[in-house]
Amino acid sequence: MLMVGQVLKSYCNGYFGRDFYGGRIEAVGWDWVVARSVHSDRPALADFPGGLAMHGTSIAKWLAETQTSGE
C-alpha cells in the first residue's frame, strides 16, 4: 500500500513522467498519486485508470525497490 511520506527511488515505469526518478509521496487517492521529485523539487502526478488496486504489481515493485535501498 502506498502511503504519504514513503520514498520512491525508481523510474516507476514512467507513470510520473519521463523526467521523474524518485521522490517522496505527498498524496494518495483512489486512482492517483502525487510525489515530489527529489531532482527538481516539483510535484508529479501519476494517474491509474481503474484505480490503484489494478496496478498493485507495479506499485509493489516500486515499494520493494524503495525498501531494499534502506529508506
N, CA, C and O atoms as a GROMACS GRO file, in nm:
protein
  284
    1MET      N    1   0.084  -0.118   0.000
    1MET     CA    2   0.000   0.000   0.000
    1MET      C    3   0.089   0.125   0.000
    1MET      O    4   0.183   0.135   0.079
    2LEU      N    5   0.058   0.218  -0.088
    2LEU     CA    6   0.130   0.345  -0.091
    2LEU      C    7   0.082   0.435   0.021
    2LEU      O    8  -0.038   0.443   0.048
    3MET      N    9   0.176   0.502   0.086
    3MET     CA   10   0.140   0.591   0.194
    3MET      C   11   0.218   0.722   0.183
    3MET      O   12   0.330   0.725   0.133
    4VAL      N   13   0.157   0.827   0.231
    4VAL     CA   14   0.221   0.957   0.232
    4VAL      C   15   0.351   0.948   0.312
    4VAL      O   16   0.353   0.890   0.420
    5GLY      N   17   0.457   1.004   0.258
    5GLY     CA   18   0.587   1.004   0.324
    5GLY      C   19   0.684   0.899   0.271
    5GLY      O   20   0.804   0.912   0.291
    6GLN      N   21   0.633   0.795   0.206
    6GLN     CA   22   0.724   0.693   0.152
    6GLN      C   23   0.807   0.752   0.040
    6GLN      O   24   0.764   0.845  -0.029
    7VAL      N   25   0.927   0.699   0.022
    7VAL     CA   26   1.017   0.748  -0.082
    7VAL      C   27   1.027   0.645  -0.192
    7VAL      O   28   1.057   0.528  -0.168
    8LEU      N   29   1.002   0.689  -0.313
    8LEU     CA   30   1.017   0.605  -0.432
    8LEU      C   31   1.151   0.639  -0.495
    8LEU      O   32   1.181   0.756  -0.519
    9LYS      N   33   1.232   0.538  -0.521
    9LYS     CA   34   1.365   0.564  -0.576
    9LYS      C   35   1.382   0.510  -0.716
    9LYS      O   36   1.495   0.498  -0.764
   10SER      N   37   1.273   0.478  -0.783
   10SER     CA   38   1.286   0.424  -0.917
   10SER      C   39   1.218   0.515  -1.019
   10SER      O   40   1.161   0.619  -0.983
   11TYR      N   41   1.224   0.476  -1.143
   11TYR     CA   42   1.160   0.547  -1.252
   11TYR      C   43   1.008   0.527  -1.249
   11TYR      O   44   0.935   0.605  -1.310
   12CYS      N   45   0.960   0.426  -1.178
   12CYS     CA   46   0.818   0.397  -1.161
   12CYS      C   47   0.747   0.376  -1.295
   12CYS      O   48   0.634   0.421  -1.315
   13ASN      N   49   0.815   0.307  -1.385
   13ASN     CA   50   0.760   0.274  -1.516
   13ASN      C   51   0.710   0.396  -1.593
   13ASN      O   52   0.627   0.382  -1.683
   14GLY      N   53   0.759   0.514  -1.560
   14GLY     CA   54   0.722   0.635  -1.632
   14GLY      C   55   0.587   0.694  -1.594
   14GLY      O   56   0.543   0.790  -1.657
   15TYR      N   57   0.521   0.638  -1.494
   15TYR     CA   58   0.389   0.689  -1.455
   15TYR      C   59   0.392   0.835  -1.411
   15TYR      O   60   0.293   0.906  -1.428
   16PHE      N   61   0.504   0.881  -1.356
   16PHE     CA   62   0.514   1.019  -1.309
   16PHE      C   63   0.576   1.112  -1.413
   16PHE      O   64   0.602   1.229  -1.384
   17GLY      N   65   0.601   1.061  -1.531
   17GLY     CA   66   0.662   1.140  -1.637
   17GLY      C   67   0.804   1.095  -1.666
   17GLY      O   68   0.866   1.024  -1.586
   18ARG      N   69   0.854   1.135  -1.780
   18ARG     CA   70   0.985   1.085  -1.823
   18ARG      C   71   1.102   1.143  -1.744
   18ARG      O   72   1.211   1.085  -1.744
   19ASP      N   73   1.082   1.257  -1.678
   19ASP     CA   74   1.191   1.319  -1.603
   19ASP      C   75   1.192   1.280  -1.456
   19ASP      O   76   1.281   1.320  -1.381
   20PHE      N   77   1.092   1.202  -1.412
   20PHE     CA   78   1.082   1.165  -1.271
   20PHE      C   79   1.170   1.043  -1.244
   20PHE      O   80   1.159   0.941  -1.312
   21TYR      N   81   1.257   1.055  -1.145
   21TYR     CA   82   1.332   0.939  -1.098
   21TYR      C   83   1.347   0.952  -0.947
   21TYR      O   84   1.450   0.998  -0.896
   22GLY      N   85   1.246   0.912  -0.878
   22GLY     CA   86   1.248   0.913  -0.732
   22GLY      C   87   1.188   1.038  -0.673
   22GLY      O   88   1.201   1.148  -0.726
   23GLY      N   89   1.120   1.018  -0.560
   23GLY     CA   90   1.059   1.129  -0.491
   23GLY      C   91   0.977   1.081  -0.373
   23GLY      O   92   0.956   0.961  -0.356
   24ARG      N   93   0.931   1.175  -0.293
   24ARG     CA   94   0.853   1.144  -0.174
   24ARG      C   95   0.705   1.158  -0.205
   24ARG      O   96   0.662   1.257  -0.263
   25ILE      N   97   0.626   1.057  -0.166
   25ILE     CA   98   0.482   1.060  -0.188
   25ILE      C   99   0.420   1.165  -0.098
   25ILE      O  100   0.444   1.167   0.023
   26GLU      N  101   0.340   1.253  -0.157
   26GLU     CA  102   0.274   1.360  -0.082
   26GLU      C  103   0.124   1.340  -0.066
   26GLU      O  104   0.066   1.388   0.030
   27ALA      N  105   0.061   1.268  -0.159
   27ALA     CA  106  -0.083   1.246  -0.151
   27ALA      C  107  -0.119   1.120  -0.230
   27ALA      O  108  -0.056   1.088  -0.332
   28VAL      N  109  -0.221   1.050  -0.182
   28VAL     CA  110  -0.267   0.928  -0.247
   28VAL      C  111  -0.419   0.930  -0.255
   28VAL      O  112  -0.486   0.954  -0.155
   29GLY      N  113  -0.471   0.906  -0.372
   29GLY     CA  114  -0.615   0.895  -0.391
   29GLY      C  115  -0.651   0.758  -0.445
   29GLY      O  116  -0.565   0.671  -0.456
   30TRP      N  117  -0.778   0.739  -0.478
   30TRP     CA  118  -0.825   0.610  -0.526
   30TRP      C  119  -0.756   0.569  -0.656
   30TRP      O  120  -0.726   0.451  -0.676
   31ASP      N  121  -0.733   0.667  -0.744
   31ASP     CA  122  -0.672   0.635  -0.873
   31ASP      C  123  -0.559   0.729  -0.911
   31ASP      O  124  -0.528   0.745  -1.030
   32TRP      N  125  -0.497   0.791  -0.814
   32TRP     CA  126  -0.386   0.884  -0.840
   32TRP      C  127  -0.288   0.888  -0.724
   32TRP      O  128  -0.323   0.854  -0.611
   33VAL      N  129  -0.166   0.932  -0.754
   33VAL     CA  130  -0.061   0.952  -0.653
   33VAL      C  131   0.016   1.077  -0.692
   33VAL      O  132   0.047   1.098  -0.809
   34VAL      N  133   0.048   1.160  -0.593
   34VAL     CA  134   0.133   1.277  -0.616
   34VAL      C  135   0.262   1.255  -0.537
   34VAL      O  136   0.260   1.226  -0.418
   35ALA      N  137   0.374   1.270  -0.606
   35ALA     CA  138   0.505   1.259  -0.542
   35ALA      C  139   0.588   1.380  -0.581
   35ALA      O  140   0.576   1.431  -0.693
   36ARG      N  141   0.671   1.427  -0.490
   36ARG     CA  142   0.758   1.541  -0.518
   36ARG      C  143   0.894   1.487  -0.557
   36ARG      O  144   0.957   1.414  -0.480
   37SER      N  145   0.939   1.522  -0.675
   37SER     CA  146   1.066   1.475  -0.727
   37SER      C  147   1.183   1.528  -0.645
   37SER      O  148   1.185   1.645  -0.608
   38VAL      N  149   1.279   1.442  -0.618
   38VAL     CA  150   1.398   1.485  -0.543
   38VAL      C  151   1.494   1.564  -0.631
   38VAL      O  152   1.579   1.636  -0.580
   39HIS      N  153   1.482   1.550  -0.762
   39HIS     CA  154   1.575   1.617  -0.853
   39HIS      C  155   1.530   1.757  -0.892
   39HIS      O  156   1.614   1.845  -0.913
   40SER      N  157   1.400   1.778  -0.902
   40SER     CA  158   1.354   1.910  -0.944
   40SER      C  159   1.269   1.978  -0.837
   40SER      O  160   1.231   2.094  -0.852
   41ASP      N  161   1.239   1.908  -0.730
   41ASP     CA  162   1.154   1.958  -0.621
   41ASP      C  163   1.018   2.002  -0.673
   41ASP      O  164   0.957   2.094  -0.618
   42ARG      N  165   0.971   1.938  -0.778
   42ARG     CA  166   0.839   1.968  -0.834
   42ARG      C  167   0.748   1.848  -0.813
   42ARG      O  168   0.793   1.733  -0.819
   43PRO      N  169   0.621   1.873  -0.788
   43PRO     CA  170   0.528   1.762  -0.773
   43PRO      C  171   0.499   1.695  -0.908
   43PRO      O  172   0.497   1.761  -1.012
   44ALA      N  173   0.478   1.565  -0.902
   44ALA     CA  174   0.444   1.490  -1.022
   44ALA      C  175   0.320   1.406  -0.992
   44ALA      O  176   0.310   1.345  -0.886
   45LEU      N  177   0.228   1.402  -1.086
   45LEU     CA  178   0.104   1.328  -1.071
   45LEU      C  179   0.109   1.202  -1.156
   45LEU      O  180   0.146   1.206  -1.273
   46ALA      N  181   0.070   1.091  -1.096
   46ALA     CA  182   0.052   0.966  -1.170
   46ALA      C  183  -0.094   0.926  -1.154
   46ALA      O  184  -0.145   0.918  -1.042
   47ASP      N  185  -0.159   0.901  -1.266
   47ASP     CA  186  -0.296   0.853  -1.256
   47ASP      C  187  -0.303   0.709  -1.306
   47ASP      O  188  -0.230   0.670  -1.397
   48PHE      N  189  -0.391   0.632  -1.245
   48PHE     CA  190  -0.401   0.490  -1.271
   48PHE      C  191  -0.544   0.456  -1.313
   48PHE      O  192  -0.630   0.440  -1.227
   49PRO      N  193  -0.569   0.444  -1.443
   49PRO     CA  194  -0.703   0.408  -1.488
   49PRO      C  195  -0.747   0.278  -1.422
   49PRO      O  196  -0.674   0.178  -1.422
   50GLY      N  197  -0.865   0.279  -1.367
   50GLY     CA  198  -0.916   0.161  -1.299
   50GLY      C  199  -0.882   0.155  -1.152
   50GLY      O  200  -0.926   0.064  -1.082
   51GLY      N  201  -0.804   0.250  -1.103
   51GLY     CA  202  -0.771   0.254  -0.961
   51GLY      C  203  -0.636   0.192  -0.929
   51GLY      O  204  -0.581   0.115  -1.008
   52LEU      N  205  -0.585   0.226  -0.812
   52LEU     CA  206  -0.454   0.177  -0.768
   52LEU      C  207  -0.452   0.025  -0.754
   52LEU      O  208  -0.350  -0.038  -0.781
   53ALA      N  209  -0.563  -0.034  -0.712
   53ALA     CA  210  -0.567  -0.179  -0.690
   53ALA      C  211  -0.536  -0.256  -0.819
   53ALA      O  212  -0.478  -0.364  -0.813
   54MET      N  213  -0.574  -0.202  -0.933
   54MET     CA  214  -0.547  -0.269  -1.060
   54MET      C  215  -0.399  -0.265  -1.097
   54MET      O  216  -0.356  -0.340  -1.184
   55HIS      N  217  -0.322  -0.179  -1.033
   55HIS     CA  218  -0.180  -0.164  -1.064
   55HIS      C  219  -0.094  -0.211  -0.946
   55HIS      O  220   0.019  -0.166  -0.930
   56GLY      N  221  -0.148  -0.300  -0.867
   56GLY     CA  222  -0.080  -0.348  -0.746
   56GLY      C  223   0.057  -0.408  -0.772
   56GLY      O  224   0.148  -0.390  -0.691
   57THR      N  225   0.073  -0.480  -0.882
   57THR     CA  226   0.202  -0.543  -0.911
   57THR      C  227   0.311  -0.438  -0.930
   57THR      O  228   0.420  -0.451  -0.875
   58SER      N  229   0.281  -0.335  -1.008
   58SER     CA  230   0.379  -0.228  -1.030
   58SER      C  231   0.409  -0.155  -0.901
   58SER      O  232   0.526  -0.128  -0.871
   59ILE      N  233   0.306  -0.123  -0.825
   59ILE     CA  234   0.325  -0.050  -0.701
   59ILE      C  235   0.406  -0.133  -0.602
   59ILE      O  236   0.494  -0.079  -0.535
   60ALA      N  237   0.378  -0.261  -0.591
   60ALA     CA  238   0.454  -0.348  -0.501
   60ALA      C  239   0.602  -0.350  -0.540
   60ALA      O  240   0.689  -0.352  -0.454
   61LYS      N  241   0.630  -0.349  -0.669
   61LYS     CA  242   0.768  -0.347  -0.717
   61LYS      C  243   0.836  -0.217  -0.676
   61LYS      O  244   0.950  -0.218  -0.629
   62TRP      N  245   0.766  -0.104  -0.693
   62TRP     CA  246   0.826   0.025  -0.655
   62TRP      C  247   0.856   0.028  -0.506
   62TRP      O  248   0.960   0.079  -0.465
   63LEU      N  249   0.766  -0.027  -0.425
   63LEU     CA  250   0.789  -0.029  -0.280
   63LEU      C  251   0.904  -0.121  -0.244
   63LEU      O  252   0.982  -0.088  -0.155
   64ALA      N  253   0.916  -0.235  -0.310
   64ALA     CA  254   1.025  -0.328  -0.285
   64ALA      C  255   1.159  -0.262  -0.320
   64ALA      O  256   1.256  -0.278  -0.246
   65GLU      N  257   1.164  -0.189  -0.430
   65GLU     CA  258   1.285  -0.118  -0.468
   65GLU      C  259   1.320  -0.015  -0.362
   65GLU      O  260   1.436   0.004  -0.328
   66THR      N  261   1.217   0.052  -0.310
   66THR     CA  262   1.238   0.153  -0.205
   66THR      C  263   1.290   0.087  -0.079
   66THR      O  264   1.385   0.137  -0.018
   67GLN      N  265   1.229  -0.024  -0.037
   67GLN     CA  266   1.266  -0.089   0.088
   67GLN      C  267   1.407  -0.148   0.081
   67GLN      O  268   1.479  -0.143   0.180
   68THR      N  269   1.448  -0.202  -0.034
   68THR     CA  270   1.581  -0.261  -0.042
   68THR      C  271   1.690  -0.154  -0.043
   68THR      O  272   1.807  -0.185  -0.021
   69SER      N  273   1.652  -0.029  -0.069
   69SER     CA  274   1.751   0.077  -0.072
   69SER      C  275   1.782   0.131   0.069
   69SER      O  276   1.871   0.213   0.085
   70GLY      N  277   1.708   0.083   0.169
   70GLY     CA  278   1.735   0.125   0.305
   70GLY      C  279   1.652   0.241   0.352
   70GLY      O  280   1.671   0.288   0.464
   71GLU      N  281   1.559   0.290   0.272
   71GLU     CA  282   1.472   0.402   0.311
   71GLU      C  283   1.349   0.350   0.377
   71GLU      O  284   1.263   0.428   0.417
   0.00000   0.00000   0.00000
